[in-house]
């Protein structure tokens, strides 16, 4: 790759999962990557991947006050950030009634507020340059829902909507925005990375216990390949006209199409009542 074609990626959460896969693919393609990690050992491991081209940034995306200085430091020390990938996130599982509000706040702090804070820190630089690409990693859970992940789906629905609005706001500045919604991939999302609220209300046993058990058993056997997701991200970045929404995985495609069809049928079924609320 020519140096002029090399981009600087800023990727949150590069220690494992999608973040690590995205960073590895970008480095293998000749790009430079600044990746956020949360401890010194993660810093050493990440920078050893490609000395000189992999730079670890010690940052927790919920430390909102630290984000702006960290991004300014990347711009000053490494150069213009071409691509921001808001990847840091985790899944919360638990029925809504059983799950404490504090767990919802934490879910939104990481999955939504962290991503928005990172984006707000990068935008002034991209806007001045009239160039850049913000990629928010959401989920098929930002379109479809299932019992037991209300907080997670809520956070991803929020990030999908925020991404779509932002795309409209910055389009005239040459900044691209894409919300990438993966289906089930072989990451730690449903394993050690997931926060699970304990059970205490027997009324939910019949509905939720089989769902929790199936998710635990499926972890590590999902159809999605993180390295192929990373290749898709590079193709997305290389596109002159990237989409605002991109699904990854056949399961995501089928489930989201099914949701759209069901939603359309429901809207049609209730159309007369919908129209009845207009004046005269």
N, C-alpha and C positions, 0 to 999 in steps of 0.2 A: 504493500500500500504506500502511495506517495504521502509525504508528510502533510501535504495540503488537503488530502482526503481524510486524514486522521481526525477523529473527533474526540472531544473530552466529555466523557460521561460522568455524571454524578448520580450514584445509585445508593439508595438507603437500604440498610440491612443486607450486607454482602457476606455475612459469616456463614450462611447456609441457605438451602432452599433455592427459590427462584433468584434471589439476589446474587448468590454465588454463581448460579448458572449463567445469568445475564453478564456478570463481570467476566467470567471465563471466556465466554463467546466474544465479547467486545475486545478483550485483550488478545485473543487468538487471531482476530481479524486485523490487528494492528492499531487499534484505538488505545487511548489512555483512559484510565478509570480512577476516579476518586470515589471511594466507598465508605459508608459510615459503618463503624463497628462500636461495640460498647465496652471493650476492655483491651488491655495491652496485649494479651496473647492473640486476640483476634487481629489486632493491628499488625503484629509480626507475621502471622500466617498469611494475611492478605497481601502485604507488600512483597513477600517472598515469591508470590505467584509470577510476578513480572517486575523485577527491580527496575526502578526508574519510570515505569509506566503505570504501576499500581500504587496508589497513595491512599492509605487508610486515614480516616478522619474519626477521632474519638467523639461520638455524639449519640445521645439518646434523643429520638425525635419528639419525645414529650418534654424535653428541656427547652421550652419554646424560646427563652431568652438567649440561649446559646446558639440558636440556628442562624440568625442573621450574621453574627460575627464569623461563624464557621464557613458560611457560603462566601462571604466577602474574602476570607482567607484563601479559599480555593481559587477564586478569581484573581487574587493578587499574586499567589504563589505559582499556580499551575496554568493560568490563562483562562480564556473565555469558556464557559460551560455551554456546550452545544446541546446536550441532552440531559434532562433531569428525569430519572426513573424513581418515582415514589413507590417503592416496593415494601418497605418495612410495614409489618402488620401481623396480626395473629387472629385465630378464631376463638370465639367464646361459644360454649355449648351449655344449654340449660333452658328449661321452660321459663317463660317470661315471669310467671307468678313466683317461681322459686328463686329467681336470680336477683341478687341485691342490686340496687341502683348504682352502687360504687363500681360494680363490675361493668355496667353499661358505660359509666363515665370513662373508665380505663380503656374500654374497647374503642370508644369514639376519640379519646385523646390520641391513641396510637394510629388508628386506621383513617381518621378524618382530620383532626386538628393538626397532627404531625405532618400529614401530606400537604395540607393547606399552608402551614407555616413554612415548609420548605419551598413551596411554589411561590409564595409571596416574597421570599428572600431572593429567589432567582430572577423573578420577572423584571425588576428594574434594569438588570444587566442585559437580558434578552431584548427588552423593549428598546433600549438605547441602540442596540446593534441591529434591530429589526430582523432578528433571526433567533431560532431556538425551537426545541421540541420538548414539551412536558408530557410524560407518559405516566399515568396513574394506574397502578395495578389494582383492579377491583376484583370481581368474581362473578361467576354466573349467578351467585347469590345476591348480586345487585340488580337482577332481573326476575329471578324465580325465588320461591321461598319453600321452606320445609319446616315442620315442627322442631323446636329445640334450638334454633339459631337466630332468634329474633334480633338480638343485639348485633350479631355479626351482619345479618342481611340489612338491618337498618343502617349500619355504617357504610356498607357497600352501595346501597341505594343512594345514600347521601353523596358519596364520592362520584358516582355516575352522574348525578344531577349537577354537581358542582363542576365537574369536568366539561359537561356540555355547555353550561353557561360561560365558563371561562373561554372555551373555544370561540364562542361568538364575540367575546369582549376583546380578544387579542388577535383575531384574524387579520385585521388591517395592519398589524405591526409585523407581519411575517412570522408570527409564532404559531406553531402547530400544537394541538392538544389532542391526545388520544387516551381514552379509558380502555384498558385491556382487561377483558373479563375471562379468566381461565375457568375451565371446568375442573374435574378431579385429576390432579397430577401427583406424581410420586415425590412429594415433598414431606416435610414434617408437620404440615398444617393440621392433619387429623391425629397426629401422634403426640410427640413430646411438646410441640409448640401450642397445642390447644389447651385453653383453660376451661375446665369442666366444673360447673356448679353441682354441689351435692343434691341428692334427692331427698325429699321429705313429705311430699303430698302424694298419697297412694292413688288418688283419682287419675293421675297422669301415667301410671305404670303401664297400662295396656297400650297406650299410644306411643310413649316415648322410650321405654326400656328397649324394645326391639330396634329402634332407630339408633340409639346410642351404641348398642352392641354391634350392629351392622357396620357402623362407621369405624369403630375400633378394629373390627376384623378386616375391613377393606384397606386400612392404612398400610401403605407399602405395596399394594397391588392395584393401584389406580391405573387407568389406561394412558394417562397423559405422561409424556416424556419431557422433563424439564429442559433437556438440551435442545429438543426440537422447539420448545417454547422460546428459548433464547435465540435460535436461528430465526424464528418468526419476528422477534423484536428487532433484530438487525435488518430484516427485510422491511419492516415498518419504518425504521429510521432512514433507510435509503430511499423511501418513496417520496416523490415530489408532491403527491396528493394523499397523505395518509388519512384514514377514516377517523372520525371522532369516537366511534365505538368499534372495538374489535373483539370478537369471541375467539377463544382458543380451545380446541377440543371438540370432537364429535358429540360428546355428551352435552356440552354447553349449547352447541348448535341445535340439537334436537329438543332439549328441554326449553330453551328460550323461544324457539319457534312454536312449540306447544303452548307456552304461556301467552304469546301474542295472539294465537288463534282463539284460545279460551277467553281472553280479555275482549277481543273483538266481538265474539258471540254474546258475551254478557252485556256489552255496551248496546248492541243491537236489540237484545231482549228488553232492555229497560229504556229504550230510546224515547218512547212516548212520555214517560214520567220525567225524563231528563229535559225534554223540550217544554214541558208544562210550566216551567218556573219563570219564563220570560214575561215581561209586561206585554199586555194586549196582543 
